[in-house]
Amino acid sequence: MQESTTIDVDGTESSSTDLATTELTGIARRLGELAADNGRSDLAARLDQASERLIDPDVRVIVVGEFKQGKSKLINALVNAPACPVDDDVATSVPTSVAYAEEASAWILVGEAEHAQAGSAERRQIPLPDLPQYVSERGNPGNERKIVSAEVLLPREILRGGLRLIDSPGVGGLDSSNAVATLSALSSAHAVLLVSDASQEYTEPEVQFLKHAMRVSPNVAAVLAKTDLYPQWRQIEQIDRRHLEVAGDVPIFSVSSDLRLLAAELRDRELNEESGFPALVAHLRREVLERAELIHERSAIHDLASVADQLAISLRTELNAILHPEDTPRMIADLEAAKERADEFRSRSARWQVTLTDGIADLIADMEHDLRDRLRKVQREAESSIDEGDPGPIWDQITEWLDQRVAAAVSETFVWTDERSRWLSEEVSDLFSEGESALPAIRVGDTDGVLDPVEQIAGLDPGHLGAGEKIYIGVKGSYGGVLMVGLATGLIGLSLINPLSLLAGVLVGRRAFREDMTARLSRRQHEAKQLVRRYIDEVIFQVGKQLRDRLRLVQRSARDHFGSMAEELHKSLSDAIDGAKRSAGVFTARREERLKELQGQLKRLEALQLEMPALPALPARPAERQKALKR
């Protein structure tokens, strides 16, 4: 879908009329009318959905990164509006999306996360200036208001094409448990922007998160923010570029949000160029929006061609039955055989159905084994470190390490499962297309939702003893030694309390103290291991359930999508058979009238087929273009 676009200093766009979209929606409308005239409301509904996707495509770009890296201000600079709250001590606590509308407004989605997945959360409008009270840590600490998400709608041309920028909460370390929820949201995103400021080079968790994101999302880019605050940002950019080359040729854009906002205020193009935002906006326009538009266009052309082919089956069959009545029995026999094949194709024993069912079952078993195997390794490492010393005084460090290692293991399992589910969907799509090449295939592996959090690791006694408690343990142990030696020395005329009994009491008390400390250490180590095991079990329970649900959703989505298309094909063949049978019994006068009617409908259909454009080729991604240039 070609479109000429210019970017102004304030971040808005002025674009020419998108003729391709207009033409496709016009073809879809006329083809839908033809389908409705022939009693095919199912095909007309399918074309209505295709038109809706063309008119208002939703292109999700998630902005991720650690706390206080400049994510919110980056979005504000892109749209030239205070869409997301920004302050030195304000951190985003709720995912906030920024999209297009004719009038500015703000909305929040309130309700428990699990209820929100079922669609029962309440959508409520709020005053735009009050947004920080709902989405920031200061106004909504720990998301105590149970807000699932927030939405800001603004009249900005950069958003008009369907672009939706999502400001995600900072993850406080991209190897933390919050990063798993962020990764879960990436599978339904068209693109990801990883924001890191220019104060230092990428950390190991950021590089690892980039690698995970590249395996989950089809389009990942890096943003080096706050270049105006750090004079050494060019050296940091060079170091980060080397990290990104190792990760997989991720493009990086160095920007200053403050310069961008100032340039928009002063309408200074040179300052806008210096901010670095024109390159980032061009990337969003070319690599994200344009690519998504082409995908929507390809999907719409697939739907148009499929509907036209199915309508042609019925119309041409009935027309041939009228023009060549002697061939009607043979045509009906051929159509009956095709209908039987279609019946087999939509049955549970069809190859694509069997492959989907068996594939999901195998994938669930492999996923559970992979998750348990990774977390068992983490558990063994944790228990080994606990055996090496006293876990009490350093329990906070142990829990932080354990949280990071568990998050990394769960992230690996999640990414691996997401890749396998996409591969399975593509395999099912190929099998379905073998049965009917005219039917399109879509990706059904994208699912929304986040992984439920698990309970925090319980606290552990640090093992610190007060002076009084130490004296009590020592006196309790020394009492037996004093009494025993005192009684023995009493036989030779010494008093109960004498130098020998006191020395024995000190020695016995010291030994009792050491034994007590050893016993206490063993108890703390045992308790620490139990806490680690309970935490690992809780993670396996929660994450395993969520991943199973996601895979079941993939199965249902694929089954319903391909099943509905098989039903359409079956109905088309049934209508063709009924039309051929009706034509055989039509009287001569009525036959001429029906002949003209069918010929007119076929002419309309053939004219629409001629108007349909060819499938546009998808543009190569930046990494693919770079590889092609190197070759």
C-alpha positions as CSV (number, residue, x, y, z in Angstrom):
1,M,0.0,0.0,0.0
2,Q,1.9,3.0,-1.2
3,E,1.5,6.4,0.5
4,S,3.4,9.6,0.3
5,T,4.0,11.1,3.8
6,T,5.7,14.1,5.3
7,I,6.6,14.5,8.9
8,D,6.3,18.0,10.5
9,V,8.3,19.3,13.4
10,D,5.5,18.7,15.9
11,G,5.4,15.0,15.0
12,T,2.2,15.1,12.9
13,E,1.9,13.6,9.5
14,S,0.2,14.8,6.3
15,S,-0.6,12.0,3.9
16,S,-2.3,11.6,0.6
17,T,-5.5,9.7,0.2
18,D,-4.9,5.9,0.5
19,L,-6.3,4.8,-2.8
20,A,-5.5,1.1,-2.3
21,T,-7.6,1.0,0.9
22,T,-10.5,2.9,-0.7
23,E,-10.5,0.6,-3.7
24,L,-10.3,-2.6,-1.6
25,T,-13.1,-1.5,0.7
26,G,-15.2,-0.6,-2.3
27,I,-14.6,-4.0,-3.9
28,A,-15.4,-5.7,-0.6
29,R,-18.7,-3.8,-0.2
30,R,-19.9,-4.7,-3.7
31,L,-18.7,-8.3,-3.4
32,G,-20.5,-8.5,0.0
33,E,-23.7,-7.2,-1.7
34,L,-23.4,-9.9,-4.3
35,A,-22.9,-12.6,-1.6
36,A,-25.9,-11.4,0.3
37,D,-28.0,-11.5,-2.9
38,N,-27.1,-15.1,-3.2
39,G,-28.0,-15.9,0.4
40,R,-24.4,-16.1,1.6
41,S,-24.5,-14.0,4.8
42,D,-21.5,-15.8,6.2
43,L,-19.3,-14.7,3.3
44,A,-20.7,-11.1,3.5
45,A,-19.8,-11.0,7.3
46,R,-16.3,-12.2,6.5
47,L,-15.9,-9.3,4.0
48,D,-17.3,-6.8,6.6
49,Q,-14.5,-7.9,9.0
50,A,-11.9,-7.5,6.3
51,S,-13.2,-4.0,5.5
52,E,-13.0,-3.1,9.2
53,R,-9.4,-4.2,9.4
54,L,-8.5,-2.1,6.4
55,I,-10.3,1.0,7.6
56,D,-9.0,0.9,11.2
57,P,-6.0,-1.4,11.6
58,D,-4.6,-1.7,15.1
59,V,-0.8,-1.5,15.1
60,R,0.6,-2.0,18.6
61,V,4.0,-0.8,19.5
62,I,5.1,-1.6,23.1
63,V,7.7,0.6,24.7
64,V,9.6,-1.4,27.3
65,G,12.6,-0.9,29.6
66,E,13.7,-0.6,33.2
67,F,12.5,2.1,35.6
68,K,13.2,5.8,34.9
69,Q,14.8,5.3,31.4
70,G,12.6,7.8,29.7
71,K,9.8,5.6,28.2
72,S,6.9,7.9,29.0
73,K,8.6,11.1,27.8
74,L,9.6,9.3,24.6
75,I,5.9,8.7,23.9
76,N,5.0,12.3,24.8
77,A,7.7,13.5,22.4
78,L,6.4,11.2,19.6
79,V,2.9,12.6,19.8
80,N,3.8,16.1,21.0
81,A,1.4,15.9,24.0
82,P,1.6,15.1,27.7
83,A,-0.1,11.8,27.2
84,C,1.9,9.9,29.9
85,P,2.8,11.3,33.3
86,V,6.4,12.3,33.6
87,D,8.4,13.4,36.7
88,D,11.7,12.6,38.4
89,D,10.0,10.6,41.1
90,V,7.0,9.3,39.1
91,A,7.1,5.8,37.7
92,T,4.4,4.2,35.6
93,S,2.6,1.4,37.4
94,V,-0.2,0.6,34.8
95,P,0.1,-0.1,31.1
96,T,-1.0,3.0,29.2
97,S,-1.9,3.0,25.5
98,V,-2.0,6.1,23.4
99,A,-4.1,6.0,20.2
100,Y,-6.0,8.3,17.8
101,A,-9.4,9.9,18.3
102,E,-11.0,13.1,17.0
103,E,-11.3,14.5,20.6
104,A,-8.8,14.0,23.5
105,S,-10.0,11.7,26.3
106,A,-8.7,9.3,28.9
107,W,-10.1,5.9,29.9
108,I,-9.2,3.3,32.5
109,L,-10.1,-0.4,32.7
110,V,-10.9,-1.4,36.3
111,G,-11.1,-4.9,37.6
112,E,-9.2,-8.0,38.6
113,A,-6.7,-9.1,35.9
114,E,-8.3,-12.5,35.7
115,H,-11.7,-11.0,35.3
116,A,-10.4,-8.6,32.7
117,Q,-9.4,-11.6,30.6
118,A,-12.9,-12.7,30.6
119,G,-14.1,-9.3,29.4
120,S,-15.9,-8.3,32.6
121,A,-13.7,-5.4,33.6
122,E,-15.3,-2.0,33.7
123,R,-14.2,0.7,31.2
124,R,-14.5,4.1,32.8
125,Q,-13.8,7.6,31.4
126,I,-11.7,9.9,33.6
127,P,-10.5,13.6,33.2
128,L,-7.3,13.6,31.2
129,P,-5.5,15.8,33.8
130,D,-6.3,13.1,36.5
131,L,-4.5,10.4,34.6
132,P,-1.4,10.4,36.8
133,Q,-3.5,9.6,39.9
134,Y,-4.4,6.3,38.3
135,V,-1.3,5.1,36.3
136,S,1.7,6.3,38.4
137,E,3.3,4.8,41.5
138,R,2.7,8.1,43.4
139,G,-1.1,8.2,42.7
140,N,-1.6,4.4,42.6
141,P,1.2,2.7,44.6
142,G,1.4,-1.0,43.8
143,N,-1.7,-0.6,41.6
144,E,-3.9,-0.7,44.7
145,R,-6.8,0.5,42.6
146,K,-6.8,-2.7,40.6
147,I,-6.5,-0.9,37.3
148,V,-5.9,-3.3,34.4
149,S,-4.9,-0.7,31.8
150,A,-5.4,2.9,30.8
151,E,-6.0,4.5,27.4
152,V,-5.3,8.0,26.1
153,L,-7.0,9.1,22.9
154,L,-5.5,12.1,21.1
155,P,-6.1,13.9,17.7
156,R,-2.6,13.3,16.4
157,E,-2.0,12.5,12.7
158,I,0.9,10.2,13.6
159,L,-1.6,8.0,15.3
160,R,-4.3,8.2,12.7
161,G,-3.1,5.2,10.7
162,G,-3.9,2.9,13.6
163,L,-0.6,3.3,15.5
164,R,-1.1,2.5,19.2
165,L,1.9,3.3,21.5
166,I,1.9,1.4,24.8
167,D,3.8,2.7,27.8
168,S,4.6,-0.4,29.9
169,P,5.5,-0.2,33.6
170,G,9.2,-0.3,34.3
171,V,10.4,-3.8,35.1
172,G,13.0,-2.9,37.7
173,G,15.6,-5.2,36.2
174,L,14.8,-7.0,33.0
175,D,15.6,-10.3,34.6
176,S,12.9,-9.8,37.3
177,S,9.6,-11.6,37.4
178,N,7.8,-8.5,35.9
179,A,9.8,-9.1,32.7
180,V,7.9,-12.4,32.2
181,A,4.6,-10.5,32.1
182,T,6.1,-8.0,29.6
183,L,7.3,-10.8,27.4
184,S,3.9,-12.3,27.5
185,A,2.4,-9.1,26.1
186,L,5.0,-8.9,23.3
187,S,3.5,-11.8,21.3
188,S,0.5,-9.7,20.3
189,A,2.5,-6.6,19.4
190,H,3.5,-5.6,16.0
191,A,6.8,-3.9,17.2
192,V,8.8,-3.4,20.3
193,L,10.9,-0.4,21.4
194,L,13.5,-1.1,24.1
195,V,14.4,2.2,25.8
196,S,17.7,2.6,27.7
197,D,19.2,6.0,28.7
198,A,22.7,7.0,27.7
199,S,24.2,6.9,31.2
200,Q,25.7,3.4,30.7
201,E,26.0,0.6,28.2
202,Y,23.5,-2.2,28.0
203,T,23.4,-4.5,31.0
204,E,23.4,-8.3,30.6
205,P,19.6,-8.5,31.5
206,E,18.8,-5.9,28.8
207,V,20.8,-7.8,26.2
208,Q,19.1,-11.1,27.3
209,F,15.7,-9.4,27.2
210,L,16.4,-8.2,23.6
211,K,17.2,-11.7,22.5
212,H,14.0,-13.0,24.0
213,A,12.0,-10.1,22.5
214,M,13.4,-10.8,19.0
215,R,12.2,-14.4,19.2
216,V,8.7,-13.3,20.3
217,S,8.0,-10.1,18.4
218,P,8.6,-9.7,14.6
219,N,10.0,-6.2,14.8
220,V,12.3,-5.0,17.6
221,A,14.2,-1.7,17.8
222,A,16.4,-0.1,20.5
223,V,16.2,3.6,21.6
224,L,19.0,5.3,23.4
225,A,17.3,8.1,25.3
226,K,18.4,11.3,27.2
227,T,21.3,12.1,24.9
228,D,21.1,15.7,25.9
229,L,22.0,14.8,29.5
230,Y,25.1,12.7,28.8
231,P,27.9,14.2,26.7
232,Q,29.5,10.7,26.2
233,W,26.3,9.3,24.6
234,R,28.1,8.6,21.3
235,Q,30.6,6.3,23.0
236,I,27.7,4.5,24.7
237,E,25.9,4.3,21.4
238,Q,29.0,2.6,19.8
239,I,29.2,0.1,22.6
240,D,25.5,-0.6,22.4
241,R,25.7,-1.1,18.7
242,R,28.3,-3.9,19.2
243,H,26.0,-5.5,21.8
244,L,23.1,-5.3,19.3
245,E,25.2,-6.8,16.4
246,V,25.7,-9.9,18.6
247,A,22.0,-10.0,19.6
248,G,20.9,-9.9,15.9
249,D,21.2,-6.6,14.0
250,V,18.7,-4.6,15.9
251,P,18.4,-1.0,14.7
252,I,19.2,1.7,17.4
253,F,18.0,5.3,17.5
254,S,19.7,7.9,19.7
255,V,17.1,10.6,20.7
256,S,16.5,13.4,23.1
257,S,12.8,13.8,24.1
258,D,13.4,17.3,25.6
259,L,14.9,18.6,22.4
260,R,12.0,17.1,20.4
261,L,9.4,18.8,22.6
262,L,11.4,22.1,22.5
263,A,11.7,21.9,18.7
264,A,7.9,21.4,18.4
265,E,7.3,24.4,20.7
266,L,9.6,26.6,18.7
267,R,8.9,24.9,15.4
268,D,12.6,24.6,14.8
269,R,13.4,21.9,12.1
270,E,17.2,22.0,12.9
271,L,16.5,21.3,16.5
272,N,14.1,18.6,15.6
273,E,16.8,16.9,13.4
274,E,19.3,17.2,16.3
275,S,16.8,15.5,18.6
276,G,17.1,12.3,16.5
277,F,13.4,11.7,16.3
278,P,12.9,12.0,12.5
279,A,14.8,8.7,12.0
280,L,12.7,7.0,14.7
281,V,9.4,8.3,13.2
282,A,10.5,7.2,9.8
283,H,11.2,3.7,11.2
284,L,7.8,3.5,12.8
285,R,6.2,4.7,9.5
286,R,8.1,2.5,7.2
287,E,9.0,-0.7,9.2
288,V,5.9,-0.8,11.4
289,L,2.9,1.0,10.1
290,E,3.5,0.3,6.4
291,R,4.4,-3.3,7.0
292,A,1.2,-3.8,9.1
293,E,-0.8,-2.1,6.4
294,L,0.6,-4.4,3.8
295,I,-0.3,-7.4,6.0
296,H,-3.8,-6.1,6.3
297,E,-4.0,-5.6,2.6
298,R,-2.7,-9.1,1.8
299,S,-5.2,-10.6,4.2
300,A,-8.1,-8.6,2.6
301,I,-7.0,-9.6,-0.9
302,H,-7.0,-13.3,0.3
303,D,-10.5,-12.9,1.7
304,L,-11.8,-11.2,-1.5
305,A,-10.3,-13.9,-3.7
306,S,-11.6,-16.7,-1.5
307,V,-15.2,-15.3,-1.4
308,A,-15.2,-14.7,-5.1
309,D,-14.0,-18.2,-5.9
310,Q,-16.7,-19.7,-3.6
311,L,-19.4,-17.6,-5.2
312,A,-18.2,-18.6,-8.7
313,I,-18.6,-22.3,-7.8
314,S,-22.3,-21.8,-7.2
315,L,-23.1,-19.4,-10.1
316,R,-21.1,-21.3,-12.7
317,T,-22.4,-24.7,-11.7
318,E,-26.0,-23.5,-12.0
319,L,-25.3,-21.7,-15.2
320,N,-23.7,-24.8,-16.8
321,A,-26.7,-26.9,-15.6
322,I,-29.0,-24.6,-17.6
323,L,-26.8,-24.3,-20.7
324,H,-25.9,-28.0,-20.8
325,P,-28.6,-30.0,-19.1
326,E,-27.2,-33.2,-20.5
327,D,-24.1,-32.8,-18.3
328,T,-26.1,-32.1,-15.1
329,P,-26.0,-35.6,-13.7
330,R,-22.2,-35.8,-14.2
331,M,-21.8,-32.3,-12.6
332,I,-24.0,-33.3,-9.6
333,A,-22.0,-36.5,-9.1
334,D,-18.7,-34.5,-9.2
335,L,-20.0,-32.0,-6.8
336,E,-21.3,-34.7,-4.5
337,A,-17.8,-36.2,-4.4
338,A,-16.3,-32.8,-3.7
339,K,-18.8,-32.3,-0.9
340,E,-17.9,-35.7,0.6
341,R,-14.2,-34.6,0.6
342,A,-15.2,-31.3,2.2
343,D,-17.2,-33.2,4.9
344,E,-14.1,-35.3,5.6
345,F,-12.0,-32.1,5.6
346,R,-14.1,-30.5,8.4
347,S,-14.4,-33.6,10.5
348,R,-12.3,-34.3,13.6
349,S,-10.4,-37.0,11.7
350,A,-9.1,-34.5,9.1
351,R,-5.3,-34.4,9.0
352,W,-5.1,-30.7,10.1
353,Q,-7.5,-31.4,13.0
354,V,-5.4,-34.5,14.1
355,T,-2.2,-32.6,13.7
356,L,-3.5,-29.7,15.8
357,T,-4.8,-31.8,18.6
358,D,-1.8,-34.1,18.8
359,G,0.6,-31.1,18.4
360,I,-1.0,-29.2,21.3
361,A,-0.9,-32.3,23.5
362,D,2.8,-32.9,22.7
363,L,3.6,-29.2,23.2
364,I,1.9,-29.1,26.6
365,A,3.9,-32.2,27.8
366,D,7.1,-30.7,26.4
367,M,6.4,-27.3,27.9
368,E,5.8,-28.8,31.4
369,H,9.0,-30.9,31.2
370,D,11.0,-28.0,30.0
371,L,9.7,-25.7,32.8
372,R,10.3,-28.3,35.5
373,D,13.8,-29.1,34.2
374,R,14.9,-25.5,34.2
375,L,13.4,-24.8,37.6
376,R,14.9,-28.0,39.1
377,K,18.4,-26.7,38.0
378,V,17.6,-23.4,39.8
379,Q,16.5,-25.3,42.9
380,R,19.7,-27.4,42.9
381,E,21.8,-24.3,42.6
382,A,19.9,-22.6,45.4
383,E,20.2,-25.6,47.8
384,S,23.9,-25.9,47.0
385,S,24.4,-22.2,48.0
386,I,22.4,-22.7,51.1
387,D,24.5,-25.6,52.2
388,E,27.7,-23.6,51.8
389,G,26.9,-21.1,54.6
390,D,24.3,-19.5,56.9
391,P,21.3,-18.4,54.7
392,G,19.8,-16.3,57.5
393,P,21.9,-13.1,57.3
394,I,21.9,-13.0,53.5
395,W,18.4,-14.2,52.9
396,D,17.4,-11.0,51.1
397,Q,20.2,-11.5,48.6
398,I,19.3,-15.2,48.1
399,T,15.6,-14.3,47.4
400,E,16.6,-11.6,45.0
401,W,19.0,-14.0,43.2
402,L,16.3,-16.8,43.2
403,D,13.7,-14.4,41.8
404,Q,16.0,-13.4,38.9
405,R,17.0,-17.0,38.1
406,V,13.4,-18.2,38.2
407,A,12.3,-15.3,36.0
408,A,15.1,-16.1,33.5
409,A,14.1,-19.8,33.4
410,V,10.4,-19.0,33.0
411,S,11.2,-16.4,30.3
412,E,13.2,-19.1,28.4
413,T,10.3,-21.5,28.6
414,F,7.7,-18.9,27.6
415,V,9.7,-17.9,24.5
416,W,10.4,-21.5,23.6
417,T,6.7,-22.3,23.9
418,D,5.6,-19.3,21.9
419,E,8.0,-20.3,19.1
420,R,6.7,-23.8,19.1
421,S,3.0,-22.7,19.1
422,R,3.7,-20.5,16.0
423,W,5.5,-23.3,14.3
424,L,2.5,-25.6,15.0
425,S,0.0,-23.0,13.7
426,E,2.0,-22.7,10.5
427,E,2.1,-26.5,10.1
428,V,-1.6,-26.7,10.5
429,S,-2.1,-23.9,8.1
430,D,0.0,-25.7,5.5
431,L,-2.0,-28.9,5.9
432,F,-5.2,-26.9,5.6
433,S,-4.0,-25.2,2.4
434,E,-3.2,-28.6,0.9
435,G,-6.9,-29.5,1.1
436,E,-8.1,-26.2,-0.4
437,S,-5.4,-24.0,-1.9
438,A,-7.8,-21.1,-2.4
439,L,-8.5,-20.7,1.4
440,P,-6.1,-18.3,3.1
441,A,-4.2,-19.0,6.3
442,I,-3.6,-16.6,9.1
443,R,-1.3,-16.6,12.1
444,V,-3.2,-17.6,15.2
445,G,-0.4,-17.9,17.7
446,D,-0.8,-14.4,19.0
447,T,-2.6,-14.3,22.4
448,D,-3.2,-11.5,24.9
449,G,-2.9,-11.8,28.6
450,V,-0.1,-11.9,31.2
451,L,1.3,-14.5,33.5
452,D,-0.2,-14.4,37.0
453,P,2.3,-13.4,39.7
454,V,3.2,-16.0,42.3
455,E,3.5,-15.4,46.1
456,Q,6.6,-13.8,47.4
457,I,9.3,-16.0,49.0
458,A,8.6,-16.2,52.7
459,G,11.0,-14.6,55.2
460,L,13.6,-16.6,57.1
461,D,15.0,-16.1,60.6
462,P,18.3,-14.3,60.1
463,G,19.9,-16.2,63.0
464,H,21.0,-13.2,65.0
465,L,21.2,-13.8,68.8
466,G,21.0,-11.1,71.3
467,A,23.5,-10.9,74.2
468,G,20.9,-12.1,76.7
469,E,20.0,-15.1,74.6
470,K,23.7,-16.0,74.2
471,I,24.2,-15.7,78.0
472,Y,21.1,-17.9,78.6
473,I,22.4,-20.6,76.3
474,G,25.9,-20.5,77.9
475,V,24.5,-20.6,81.4
476,K,22.1,-23.4,80.6
477,G,25.0,-25.5,79.2
478,S,27.5,-24.7,81.9
479,Y,25.1,-25.5,84.7
480,G,25.4,-29.2,84.1
481,G,29.2,-29.0,84.1
482,V,29.4,-27.0,87.3
483,L,26.9,-29.4,89.1
484,M,28.6,-32.6,87.8
485,V,32.2,-31.6,88.7
486,G,31.1,-29.9,91.9
487,L,29.5,-33.0,93.2
488,A,32.5,-35.1,92.3
489,T,35.0,-32.7,94.0
490,G,32.7,-32.6,97.0
491,L,33.8,-36.2,97.8
492,I,37.3,-34.9,98.5
493,G,36.0,-32.1,100.7
494,L,35.7,-29.2,98.2
495,S,32.7,-27.0,98.0
496,L,30.2,-27.3,95.1
497,I,31.4,-24.0,93.6
498,N,35.2,-24.3,93.2
499,P,37.8,-23.6,90.5
500,L,37.6,-27.0,88.9
501,S,33.7,-27.0,88.7
502,L,33.8,-23.5,87.2
503,L,36.4,-24.5,84.6
504,A,34.2,-27.6,83.7
505,G,31.2,-25.3,83.5
506,V,32.9,-23.0,81.1
507,L,34.1,-25.9,78.8
508,V,30.7,-27.6,78.8
509,G,28.8,-24.4,78.3
510,R,31.1,-23.5,75.3
511,R,30.4,-26.9,73.8
512,A,26.7,-26.6,74.4
513,F,26.7,-23.1,72.8
514,R,28.5,-24.5,69.7
515,E,26.1,-27.4,69.4
516,D,23.1,-25.1,69.8
517,M,24.4,-22.8,67.0
518,T,25.1,-25.8,64.8
519,A,21.5,-27.1,65.4
520,R,20.1,-23.6,64.7
521,L,22.1,-23.4,61.4
522,S,20.9,-26.8,60.3
523,R,17.3,-25.8,61.1
524,R,17.7,-22.5,59.1
525,Q,19.2,-24.3,56.2
526,H,16.4,-26.9,56.2
527,E,13.8,-24.2,56.5
528,A,15.5,-22.2,53.7
529,K,15.4,-25.2,51.4
530,Q,11.7,-25.8,52.2
531,L,11.0,-22.2,51.3
532,V,12.8,-22.5,48.0
533,R,11.0,-25.7,47.2
534,R,7.6,-24.2,48.0
535,Y,8.4,-21.2,45.9
536,I,9.5,-23.3,42.9
537,D,6.3,-25.4,43.3
538,E,4.2,-22.3,43.3
539,V,5.9,-21.0,40.2
540,I,5.4,-24.3,38.4
541,F,1.7,-24.4,39.4
542,Q,1.0,-20.8,38.3
543,V,3.2,-20.6,35.2
544,G,2.3,-24.1,34.0
545,K,-1.4,-23.3,34.2
546,Q,-1.1,-20.0,32.3
547,L,1.0,-21.6,29.5
548,R,-1.4,-24.5,29.2
549,D,-4.3,-22.0,28.9
550,R,-2.4,-20.0,26.2
551,L,-1.8,-23.2,24.2
552,R,-5.4,-24.2,24.6
553,L,-6.3,-20.8,23.2
554,V,-4.0,-21.3,20.3
555,Q,-5.8,-24.6,19.6
556,R,-9.3,-23.1,19.9
557,S,-8.3,-20.2,17.7
558,A,-6.9,-22.4,15.0
559,R,-9.8,-24.9,15.2
560,D,-12.4,-22.2,15.0
561,H,-10.7,-20.2,12.2
562,F,-10.0,-23.1,9.9
563,G,-13.2,-24.8,10.9
564,S,-15.3,-21.8,9.8
565,M,-13.5,-21.7,6.5
566,A,-14.2,-25.4,6.0
567,E,-17.9,-24.7,6.7
568,E,-17.9,-22.0,4.1
569,L,-16.5,-24.3,1.5
570,H,-19.0,-27.0,2.5
571,K,-21.9,-24.5,2.2
572,S,-20.6,-23.3,-1.2
573,L,-20.5,-26.9,-2.6
574,S,-24.0,-27.6,-1.1
575,D,-25.4,-24.5,-2.7
576,A,-23.8,-25.5,-6.1
577,I,-25.5,-28.9,-5.9
578,D,-28.8,-27.4,-4.9
579,G,-28.5,-24.9,-7.8
580,A,-27.7,-27.7,-10.3
581,K,-30.7,-29.8,-9.2
582,R,-33.1,-26.8,-9.3
583,S,-31.9,-25.9,-12.8
584,A,-32.8,-29.4,-14.0
585,G,-36.4,-28.9,-13.1
586,V,-36.8,-25.3,-14.2
587,F,-39.4,-24.6,-16.9
588,T,-38.4,-23.0,-20.2
589,A,-39.7,-19.5,-19.5
590,R,-38.3,-19.4,-16.0
591,R,-35.0,-20.9,-17.4
592,E,-34.4,-17.9,-19.7
593,E,-35.0,-15.5,-16.9
594,R,-32.7,-17.4,-14.5
595,L,-30.1,-17.6,-17.3
596,K,-30.0,-13.8,-17.7
597,E,-29.9,-13.4,-13.9
598,L,-26.9,-15.8,-13.5
599,Q,-25.0,-14.3,-16.5
600,G,-25.5,-10.8,-15.0
601,Q,-24.2,-11.9,-11.6
602,L,-21.2,-13.7,-13.1
603,K,-20.3,-10.5,-15.1
604,R,-20.4,-8.5,-11.9
605,L,-18.3,-11.1,-10.2
606,E,-15.7,-11.3,-13.0
607,A,-15.5,-7.5,-13.1
608,L,-14.8,-7.5,-9.4
609,Q,-12.2,-10.2,-9.8
610,L,-10.4,-8.1,-12.5
611,E,-10.4,-5.1,-10.1
612,M,-8.7,-7.1,-7.4
613,P,-5.0,-6.2,-7.1
614,A,-2.2,-8.7,-7.0
615,L,-0.8,-9.7,-3.6
616,P,1.8,-7.0,-2.6
617,A,5.2,-8.3,-1.6
618,L,6.2,-7.7,2.1
619,P,9.2,-5.4,2.5
620,A,12.3,-7.0,3.9
621,R,13.0,-6.2,7.6
622,P,16.1,-4.0,8.3
623,A,18.2,-7.0,9.3
624,E,17.2,-8.8,6.1
625,R,18.1,-5.8,4.0
626,Q,21.5,-5.5,5.7
627,K,22.2,-9.2,5.0
628,A,21.2,-8.8,1.4
629,L,23.6,-5.8,1.0
630,K,26.4,-7.8,2.6
631,R,25.9,-10.6,0.1
